[in-house]
Amino acid sequence: MTPGARVQAAIELLDEILAGAPAERALTGWARRSRFAGSKDRAAVRDHVFQALRCRRSYACLGGAETGRGLMLGALRAEGGDPDAVFNGQGHAPAPLSEAERAGGAAPREDGERLDLPDWMLPLFQEALGDAAEAAALALRERAPVMLRANLRMKSAVQAIDIVSKDGIIAAPSTIASSAVRVSEGARRVAGSEAYKRGIVELQDGSSQAAMEALEIPAGARVLDYCAGGGGKVLALAARCEAQWFAHDADAARMADLPVRAGRAGIGVTCLTGADVAANGPYDLVLCDAPCSGSGTWRRAPEAKWRLTPARLAELCAIQAEILDIAQGLVAPGGQLAYATCSVFRAENDAQSAAFVRRHGGWSEQLRRRWPVGEDGDGFYLSVFGQ
Ligand SMILES: C[S@@+](CC[C@H](N)C(=O)[O-])C[C@H]1O[C@@H](n2cnc3c(N)ncnc32)[C@H](O)[C@@H]1O
C-alpha cells in the first residue's frame, strides 16, 4: 500500500470507530477484508488509527472536523507534513482537499483541546495530580512503551534480553522493576519468539511489575488474585517467590488463557469460580486488581478516554467498593488486602482506599504507592491494608 492508501484506510476505520465500533474489532475486520495489506501495512494503519484516537480532540481542531478525514488531516498538520502530498486522490489515496478543508482547522486553544481530554475530566486530572496533571495528559497522547517481564524463576532481565535478541528483539533493562525490560526494536516479534513460547518473558507494563514487586509475600502464603483476568498479576507474583496461588474472576471466561500461561511459566495456579473462592479460603493475601477507568493506560486503549462518562466512572467506583467489601472477608486473621487500579483518578484510588478504611474499622492502610504515566510504565495505584 502507498502512504496515501494507508491514510485512506485509517480514515475509513476512524469513521467506523467514531460511529461506535470498538477499535480492535474494526481493525480486525479491515485486515480480514484487505488481503492485499501486508504486515507492514497493517502495522502502519493501526499506528495511524491509534495515534489519531490518542489525539482525537487536538487533531479534530487542526483538521477542522471530527471525522476520519478531519482527524488524519489534523495528524498530518500536527506532524508538519504536507497534506497535499497525501490527499492527492492518486491510486487509493484520499481525495484532494476541498477549499473549505484547506482553509479550515485551527490550533487547539482550550486546555481540553490541547491536552486531548474531555472537558469534564480536566478537574479530575488536576484534583488527582496537581502540577503533574498536564504532564500526565500529554504523556497519554504518546505511544506506550513495549515492556516485557522476565520470568525471574527462569532467567534474569539481562539473561532474557540476551535470549530475545536471538529473535531480533532489541531490549534493555528498566529501572522500574527488577524483572522489567523495555523493547526498542522488534516488538511485533515478541509473541512468536522462543523466549515468549518458553515462558521466559511475558508482555507486561512496567508499573504493574513494580507494584507486584512492592507486595511482600511470606513463604508458603496462600495468595488469591481476586480479579485475575488473564492472570498477569498472579503470574508476576508467582515468578518471585514460593506460595500457593489462587485466581478468581467474576467473568470466569477471562481466565481461559491462565492455565496455559502458567504452564509456560512453570507456575501452578488454581483457578476458582463461585462458592469455591470462599470454600478454599481464607487467604494470607487477597489482591484486588479492580476494574477501573483505565485512565493510566489510555495511550494503549485511547478510545476509552472518549467513551468514559461521569456515570460510568461512578458505577466503577461502586463496583470497586463492593469488591473490597467482599474481598476483605476472604483474608485470614493477620493477613493483608491489596487494592490496585491502573487509574490516576482520586475517586478510584485515594478516596476508595480512605472509604474502605472508614467502612471497615479493623483495617488500616499500611502502604500506598502510585506510579505516574511514564517512560517505562502506565499510571498505576496500589494500597495495602492490614488488620
Ligand atoms: C483490571 S482487570 C484485571 C487484570 C488482571 N489482573 C491482569 O493482570 O491481567 C479487572 C478484572 O476484574 C474482573 N471483575 C469485574 N468485576 C468483578 C467482581 N465483582 N469480582 C471479581 N472480579 C471482577 C473483570 O472481569 C476483569 O477481568
The ligand as an SDF file (V2000), in Angstrom:
LIG
                    3D

 27 29  0  0  0  0  0  0  0  0999 V2000
   -8.1520   -4.7290   35.7190 C   0  0  0  0  0  0  0  0  0  0  0  0
   -8.8630   -6.2100   35.2060 S   0  0  0  0  0  0  0  0  0  0  0  0
   -7.7630   -7.4020   35.8360 C   0  0  0  0  0  0  0  0  0  0  0  0
   -6.4820   -7.5580   35.0700 C   0  0  0  0  0  0  0  0  0  0  0  0
   -5.6430   -8.7310   35.5170 C   0  0  0  0  0  0  0  0  0  0  0  0
   -5.4280   -8.7460   36.9400 N   0  0  0  0  0  0  0  0  0  0  0  0
   -4.3150   -8.7870   34.8020 C   0  0  0  0  0  0  0  0  0  0  0  0
   -3.2720   -8.5110   35.4020 O   0  0  0  0  0  0  0  0  0  0  0  0
   -4.3340   -9.0970   33.6030 O   0  0  0  0  0  0  0  0  0  0  0  0
  -10.2260   -6.3770   36.2810 C   0  0  0  0  0  0  0  0  0  0  0  0
  -10.9210   -7.7160   36.2720 C   0  0  0  0  0  0  0  0  0  0  0  0
  -11.9170   -7.6970   37.3040 O   0  0  0  0  0  0  0  0  0  0  0  0
  -12.9580   -8.5310   36.8910 C   0  0  0  0  0  0  0  0  0  0  0  0
  -14.1450   -8.1850   37.7030 N   0  0  0  0  0  0  0  0  0  0  0  0
  -15.0990   -7.2730   37.4480 C   0  0  0  0  0  0  0  0  0  0  0  0
  -15.9980   -7.2440   38.4430 N   0  0  0  0  0  0  0  0  0  0  0  0
  -15.5960   -8.1630   39.3560 C   0  0  0  0  0  0  0  0  0  0  0  0
  -16.1130   -8.6000   40.5980 C   0  0  0  0  0  0  0  0  0  0  0  0
  -17.2310   -8.0800   41.1010 N   0  0  0  0  0  0  0  0  0  0  0  0
  -15.4480   -9.5800   41.2450 N   0  0  0  0  0  0  0  0  0  0  0  0
  -14.3190  -10.1010   40.7240 C   0  0  0  0  0  0  0  0  0  0  0  0
  -13.7740   -9.7340   39.5440 N   0  0  0  0  0  0  0  0  0  0  0  0
  -14.4120   -8.7680   38.8740 C   0  0  0  0  0  0  0  0  0  0  0  0
  -13.0930   -8.2610   35.4170 C   0  0  0  0  0  0  0  0  0  0  0  0
  -13.7390   -9.3480   34.7700 O   0  0  0  0  0  0  0  0  0  0  0  0
  -11.6410   -8.0750   34.9880 C   0  0  0  0  0  0  0  0  0  0  0  0
  -11.0990   -9.2480   34.4610 O   0  0  0  0  0  0  0  0  0  0  0  0
  1  2  1  0
  2  3  1  0
  2 10  1  0
  3  4  1  0
  4  5  1  0
  5  6  1  0
  5  7  1  0
  7  8  2  0
  7  9  1  0
 10 11  1  0
 11 12  1  0
 11 26  1  0
 12 13  1  0
 13 14  1  0
 13 24  1  0
 14 15  1  0
 14 23  1  0
 15 16  2  0
 16 17  1  0
 17 18  1  0
 17 23  2  0
 18 19  1  0
 18 20  2  0
 20 21  1  0
 21 22  2  0
 22 23  1  0
 24 25  1  0
 24 26  1  0
 26 27  1  0
M  CHG  2   2   1   9  -1
M  END
$$$$
